[in-house]
Amino acid sequence: MEPVDPPPKKYELKPREFERLNPKGSAGKSTEHDVFAILQQNRTVEPRDGKDLVEIREVKSRRKRDYWLLLVPSTGSLAAVAWFGRANPYVLVAACSGIVLVWIGLTWIMWVVMDDY
């Protein structure tokens, strides 16, 4: 005699429970949750407090300075390794390829990936 399989389970999502802010059939708009009314209220109060004036300043980027501060020492140290290890071709090739990778990688990160800061 074969064992009887239990009936398959039926999985269902529970009914949604949420609070309605605007009940169906309400003709008027709720000013409590109206974004444009809140924005207009903020705009009328801003001039009184002096917050409507925005000062635009020119911010000098530090990206170029940081780029050269990272590039010169790293390339210089790899160039020193290439110069002092020039008798060994493995060291020379590794140091020269390291210089190229540092130039390409740092340039890509600083000027493409990162935003101006």
C-alpha positions as a Markdown table, in Angstrom:
| # | Residue | x | y | z |
|---|---|---|---|---|
| 1 | Met | 0.0 | 0.0 | 0.0 |
| 2 | Glu | 1.4 | 3.4 | -1.0 |
| 3 | Pro | 1.5 | 6.3 | 1.5 |
| 4 | Val | -1.1 | 9.0 | 0.8 |
| 5 | Asp | 0.5 | 12.4 | 0.0 |
| 6 | Pro | -1.0 | 15.3 | 2.0 |
| 7 | Pro | -2.8 | 17.9 | -0.1 |
| 8 | Pro | -0.5 | 20.7 | -1.4 |
| 9 | Lys | -0.2 | 23.8 | 0.6 |
| 10 | Lys | -1.6 | 27.0 | -0.9 |
| 11 | Tyr | 0.3 | 30.1 | 0.0 |
| 12 | Glu | -1.3 | 33.5 | -0.2 |
| 13 | Leu | -0.3 | 37.1 | 0.7 |
| 14 | Lys | -2.1 | 38.6 | 3.5 |
| 15 | Pro | -4.5 | 41.5 | 2.7 |
| 16 | Arg | -2.9 | 44.9 | 2.6 |
| 17 | Glu | -3.4 | 47.1 | 5.7 |
| 18 | Phe | -2.8 | 50.8 | 5.2 |
| 19 | Glu | -4.2 | 54.1 | 6.3 |
| 20 | Arg | -6.1 | 56.1 | 3.8 |
| 21 | Leu | -5.3 | 59.8 | 4.0 |
| 22 | Asn | -7.9 | 60.9 | 1.5 |
| 23 | Pro | -11.0 | 58.8 | 1.7 |
| 24 | Lys | -12.7 | 57.9 | -1.5 |
| 25 | Gly | -15.3 | 60.4 | -2.6 |
| 26 | Ser | -13.8 | 63.4 | -0.8 |
| 27 | Ala | -14.2 | 66.4 | -3.1 |
| 28 | Gly | -11.8 | 68.8 | -1.4 |
| 29 | Lys | -8.0 | 68.5 | -1.3 |
| 30 | Ser | -6.4 | 68.0 | 2.0 |
| 31 | Thr | -4.1 | 71.0 | 2.7 |
| 32 | Glu | -2.3 | 69.1 | 5.4 |
| 33 | His | -0.7 | 66.7 | 2.8 |
| 34 | Asp | -0.6 | 69.0 | -0.2 |
| 35 | Val | 3.0 | 69.5 | -1.3 |
| 36 | Phe | 2.4 | 72.6 | -3.4 |
| 37 | Ala | 0.5 | 74.3 | -0.5 |
| 38 | Ile | 3.4 | 73.5 | 1.9 |
| 39 | Leu | 5.9 | 74.8 | -0.6 |
| 40 | Gln | 4.0 | 78.0 | -1.1 |
| 41 | Gln | 3.8 | 78.5 | 2.7 |
| 42 | Asn | 7.6 | 78.0 | 2.9 |
| 43 | Arg | 8.1 | 80.6 | 0.1 |
| 44 | Thr | 6.0 | 83.2 | 1.9 |
| 45 | Val | 8.0 | 82.8 | 5.1 |
| 46 | Glu | 11.5 | 82.7 | 3.6 |
| 47 | Pro | 11.9 | 86.4 | 2.8 |
| 48 | Arg | 10.9 | 87.4 | 6.3 |
| 49 | Asp | 13.7 | 85.2 | 7.8 |
| 50 | Gly | 16.2 | 86.1 | 5.0 |
| 51 | Lys | 16.5 | 82.5 | 3.8 |
| 52 | Asp | 15.6 | 83.3 | 0.2 |
| 53 | Leu | 19.0 | 84.8 | -0.4 |
| 54 | Val | 21.5 | 82.3 | -1.7 |
| 55 | Glu | 25.2 | 83.2 | -1.8 |
| 56 | Ile | 27.0 | 81.6 | -4.8 |
| 57 | Arg | 30.7 | 81.1 | -4.1 |
| 58 | Glu | 33.4 | 79.8 | -6.4 |
| 59 | Val | 34.8 | 76.7 | -4.8 |
| 60 | Lys | 38.3 | 75.8 | -5.8 |
| 61 | Ser | 38.8 | 72.2 | -6.6 |
| 62 | Arg | 41.4 | 70.2 | -4.8 |
| 63 | Arg | 41.3 | 67.3 | -7.3 |
| 64 | Lys | 44.2 | 68.5 | -9.4 |
| 65 | Arg | 46.4 | 69.0 | -6.3 |
| 66 | Asp | 45.5 | 65.6 | -4.9 |
| 67 | Tyr | 46.1 | 64.0 | -8.3 |
| 68 | Trp | 49.7 | 65.3 | -8.6 |
| 69 | Leu | 50.3 | 64.6 | -4.9 |
| 70 | Leu | 49.4 | 60.9 | -5.5 |
| 71 | Leu | 51.0 | 60.5 | -8.9 |
| 72 | Val | 54.5 | 62.0 | -8.3 |
| 73 | Pro | 55.5 | 59.9 | -5.3 |
| 74 | Ser | 54.0 | 56.7 | -6.6 |
| 75 | Thr | 55.6 | 57.1 | -10.1 |
| 76 | Gly | 58.8 | 58.3 | -8.5 |
| 77 | Ser | 59.1 | 55.3 | -6.3 |
| 78 | Leu | 58.4 | 52.9 | -9.2 |
| 79 | Ala | 60.9 | 54.8 | -11.4 |
| 80 | Ala | 63.5 | 54.3 | -8.7 |
| 81 | Val | 62.8 | 50.6 | -8.5 |
| 82 | Ala | 63.1 | 50.5 | -12.3 |
| 83 | Trp | 66.4 | 52.4 | -12.3 |
| 84 | Phe | 68.1 | 50.4 | -9.5 |
| 85 | Gly | 66.7 | 47.1 | -10.8 |
| 86 | Arg | 67.5 | 47.7 | -14.4 |
| 87 | Ala | 70.0 | 44.8 | -14.4 |
| 88 | Asn | 67.2 | 42.4 | -13.8 |
| 89 | Pro | 64.7 | 42.4 | -16.7 |
| 90 | Tyr | 61.8 | 41.1 | -14.5 |
| 91 | Val | 62.1 | 44.0 | -12.1 |
| 92 | Leu | 62.5 | 46.5 | -14.9 |
| 93 | Val | 59.4 | 45.2 | -16.8 |
| 94 | Ala | 57.3 | 45.0 | -13.6 |
| 95 | Ala | 58.3 | 48.5 | -12.5 |
| 96 | Cys | 57.6 | 50.0 | -15.9 |
| 97 | Ser | 54.2 | 48.3 | -16.2 |
| 98 | Gly | 53.5 | 49.5 | -12.6 |
| 99 | Ile | 54.2 | 53.1 | -13.7 |
| 100 | Val | 51.7 | 52.7 | -16.7 |
| 101 | Leu | 49.1 | 51.1 | -14.4 |
| 102 | Val | 49.4 | 53.8 | -11.8 |
| 103 | Trp | 49.1 | 56.6 | -14.5 |
| 104 | Ile | 46.1 | 55.0 | -16.1 |
| 105 | Gly | 44.3 | 53.9 | -12.9 |
| 106 | Leu | 44.8 | 57.1 | -11.0 |
| 107 | Thr | 43.8 | 59.2 | -14.0 |
| 108 | Trp | 40.7 | 57.2 | -14.5 |
| 109 | Ile | 39.7 | 57.3 | -10.8 |
| 110 | Met | 40.4 | 61.0 | -10.3 |
| 111 | Trp | 38.9 | 62.4 | -13.5 |
| 112 | Val | 36.2 | 59.9 | -14.5 |
| 113 | Val | 35.0 | 58.0 | -11.4 |
| 114 | Met | 35.2 | 60.7 | -8.8 |
| 115 | Asp | 33.2 | 63.9 | -8.8 |
| 116 | Asp | 34.7 | 67.3 | -8.3 |
| 117 | Tyr | 35.3 | 68.0 | -4.6 |
